[in-house]
Amino acid sequence: MSERKPRKKNIGVTGYILKPMYATLKETIRATIHRPNTVLYPWEKLVLPDNYRGRPGLIMDRCIGCGICMRICPTKCIELVEVEYKDQGKVKRPKVNLGRCMMCGYCAEYCPKNAMIVTPEYELAAFTREDLIFDPYKLQHEYKPGYEVHLVEVTPSELKKGVVAAPAERKPESKDKPELDDKKCIGCSRCAKVCPAGAIEMIQVGVSDKGKPIKRPKFDYEKCVSCEQCVENCPRDALAMKEAL
């Protein structure tokens, strides 16, 4: 078989002038006859779909400061900060660094109270990085139905049975929940103090040799949001999360 001869590159008038002019003229005629794919932004804007995920927003009245949004964030752009809010005094609420946010909507998906939402705002250009840091007040957004994201979680046992329950129908046994190691507990009540959902109550279970009451936490799993704050704040590691199987 004869070897193919390499083609000579046309670097003359045709290659440098005529071909680019032809390509430009062709696109000009095409855009004149047919509407171009682009829009005249910012005078024209595309219609966003109903499930569009722009920047995260916050419904302050719903938030309990559980910190799930902060822990679930893949880019670690959320942190809890103290703010003075209405009659509640100092409370912890999320602050978001939109310069790092990837608009995934996980914070809204995993929020147990639907306090974190996804908003249609996407025009977030700023001159400084500080302008992209949204504190809890700046993060607030007007609520409309559809801004919240409902997450349906299914345990392995439910999956085998073919049971898929809506978020509002989730049972306590299908959620991860804290469990107590009674031998390690010192009854300090810190778990009850830090619980944002008010799901822990300290009850007396006996009396010590010195006559002092022995208290242990009692969990209301209906209220529990599985935020793990009690586990993280236990000074004796007496609490651990039990995964729903």
C-alpha positions in Angstrom: 0.0 0.0 0.0 1.2 3.4 -0.9 1.7 5.9 1.9 -0.6 8.9 2.1 1.1 12.2 1.5 0.5 14.7 4.2 -1.9 17.5 3.2 -0.4 20.9 2.7 -1.9 23.5 5.0 -3.5 26.4 3.1 -1.9 29.4 4.7 -2.5 31.8 1.9 -5.3 34.3 1.2 -7.9 31.6 1.2 -6.9 30.2 4.6 -6.4 33.5 6.4 -9.1 35.7 4.8 -11.7 34.0 2.6 -12.6 31.0 4.9 -13.1 33.1 8.0 -15.2 35.6 6.1 -17.3 32.8 4.6 -17.9 31.3 8.1 -18.8 34.7 9.5 -21.2 35.5 6.6 -22.9 32.1 7.0 -23.5 32.6 10.7 -24.8 36.2 10.1 -27.3 34.9 7.5 -28.4 32.1 9.8 -29.0 34.5 12.8 -30.9 36.9 10.5 -33.3 34.3 9.3 -33.6 32.3 12.6 -33.7 33.7 16.1 -30.3 33.2 17.8 -30.0 30.9 20.9 -28.9 33.8 23.1 -31.0 36.4 24.8 -30.3 40.1 25.2 -29.4 39.8 28.9 -30.0 41.8 31.1 -32.9 43.3 29.1 -34.2 39.8 28.4 -34.1 36.9 30.8 -34.8 33.2 30.4 -37.9 31.8 32.1 -36.7 29.7 35.0 -38.2 26.3 35.7 -40.3 25.8 38.9 -37.6 23.6 40.5 -34.7 25.9 39.8 -32.2 26.0 42.6 -30.6 29.4 43.1 -29.1 30.8 46.3 -30.3 29.3 49.6 -32.8 31.3 51.6 -33.9 31.2 55.3 -37.3 31.3 57.0 -36.1 32.7 60.3 -39.3 31.8 62.3 -39.0 28.1 61.4 -35.3 27.7 62.1 -34.3 25.9 65.4 -30.6 26.2 65.0 -30.0 22.4 64.8 -26.9 22.8 62.5 -27.9 20.0 60.1 -27.5 22.3 57.2 -24.0 23.2 58.3 -22.9 19.5 58.6 -24.5 18.4 55.4 -23.0 21.2 53.2 -20.5 19.6 50.8 -18.5 22.9 50.4 -18.6 23.8 54.1 -19.9 27.3 53.3 -22.5 27.3 56.1 -21.8 28.1 59.8 -24.0 28.9 62.7 -23.7 32.4 64.2 -25.4 34.1 67.2 -28.0 36.7 66.4 -30.5 38.7 68.5 -33.9 37.7 67.3 -37.3 39.0 68.5 -38.4 37.6 71.9 -36.0 34.7 71.8 -32.9 36.6 72.7 -29.6 35.3 71.3 -30.1 32.3 69.0 -27.9 30.5 66.5 -28.8 30.8 62.9 -27.0 29.8 59.6 -24.7 32.2 57.7 -23.8 31.3 54.1 -20.7 32.2 52.1 -22.2 32.3 48.6 -18.7 32.6 47.1 -18.3 28.9 47.9 -21.9 27.7 47.6 -22.5 25.3 44.8 -26.3 25.8 44.9 -26.9 22.0 45.4 -29.9 22.5 47.8 -28.7 19.9 50.3 -29.3 22.4 53.1 -32.9 22.7 52.1 -33.3 18.9 51.5 -32.1 17.9 55.0 -33.6 20.8 57.0 -36.1 19.1 59.4 -38.2 22.2 59.7 -38.1 23.4 56.1 -36.5 26.6 57.4 -33.8 26.5 54.6 -35.2 26.9 51.2 -34.0 27.3 47.6 -34.8 30.6 46.0 -34.8 31.6 42.3 -32.2 34.3 42.8 -29.1 33.7 40.7 -27.8 37.2 40.0 -25.2 37.3 42.7 -22.3 39.2 41.3 -20.4 41.4 43.8 -17.3 43.6 43.9 -15.9 42.1 47.1 -15.9 38.7 48.7 -17.4 40.1 51.8 -20.6 41.1 49.8 -21.1 37.3 49.1 -21.3 36.4 52.8 -25.0 36.4 53.7 -25.7 36.6 57.4 -29.0 35.2 58.8 -30.9 38.5 58.2 -29.6 39.0 54.6 -30.2 35.3 53.9 -33.9 35.6 54.6 -36.2 35.3 51.6 -40.0 35.6 51.0 -41.5 32.2 51.2 -43.6 30.7 48.3 -44.9 27.1 48.0 -42.3 25.1 46.2 -39.3 26.8 47.6 -38.8 24.1 50.2 -37.3 20.7 49.2 -38.9 17.6 50.6 -36.4 14.7 51.1 -37.7 11.1 51.2 -35.4 8.9 53.1 -35.8 5.1 53.0 -34.1 2.7 55.4 -32.8 -0.6 54.1 -35.5 -2.6 55.9 -38.2 -0.4 54.3 -36.6 -0.8 50.9 -36.9 -4.5 51.1 -40.6 -4.3 52.0 -41.2 -1.8 49.2 -42.4 0.9 51.7 -41.7 4.6 50.7 -43.3 7.0 53.2 -43.7 10.7 52.7 -41.6 13.0 54.9 -44.7 13.9 57.0 -45.4 10.3 57.6 -41.9 9.3 58.8 -42.0 7.2 62.0 -39.6 7.6 64.9 -38.2 4.1 64.4 -37.2 5.0 60.8 -34.9 7.9 62.0 -31.4 7.8 63.4 -31.7 8.4 67.1 -29.5 9.0 70.1 -29.0 6.1 72.6 -27.6 6.4 76.2 -24.8 4.4 77.8 -26.0 4.6 81.4 -22.7 3.6 82.9 -20.9 6.6 81.3 -23.7 9.2 82.0 -23.0 11.7 84.9 -26.4 13.4 84.7 -24.9 16.8 83.7 -28.0 17.8 81.7 -25.9 19.3 78.9 -27.7 17.2 76.3 -31.0 18.7 77.4 -29.7 22.2 77.3 -28.3 22.0 73.8 -31.2 20.1 72.2 -32.7 22.6 69.7 -35.9 20.6 69.3 -36.6 20.3 73.1 -36.7 16.5 72.7 -34.7 15.7 75.8 -35.9 15.9 79.4 -33.9 15.1 82.5 -35.8 12.7 84.9 -34.8 11.4 88.3 -34.1 7.6 88.3 -32.8 7.2 91.8 -30.8 8.7 94.7 -27.0 8.5 95.2 -25.3 7.3 98.4 -25.0 11.0 99.5 -28.7 11.5 99.0 -28.4 13.5 95.7 -30.9 12.8 92.9 -29.6 10.7 90.0 -30.9 12.1 86.7 -30.8 10.6 83.2 -32.0 12.0 79.9 -35.4 10.9 78.5 -35.8 11.2 74.7 -38.9 12.2 72.9 -38.2 10.6 69.5 -41.3 12.3 67.9 -39.6 15.7 68.4 -36.0 14.5 67.8 -34.6 15.8 64.5 -31.4 13.6 64.6 -29.1 16.6 64.7 -26.5 14.9 66.9 -25.9 18.0 69.0 -26.5 16.0 72.2 -23.9 13.5 71.0 -21.3 16.1 70.2 -21.8 18.0 73.5 -21.8 15.1 75.8 -18.6 15.4 78.0 -18.4 11.7 78.7 -19.3 10.2 75.3 -22.3 8.6 76.9 -24.5 9.2 73.9 -24.2 7.7 70.4 -26.4 7.8 67.3 -28.1 4.5 66.4 -28.6 4.2 62.7 -32.1 3.2 61.5 -31.7 -0.1 59.6 
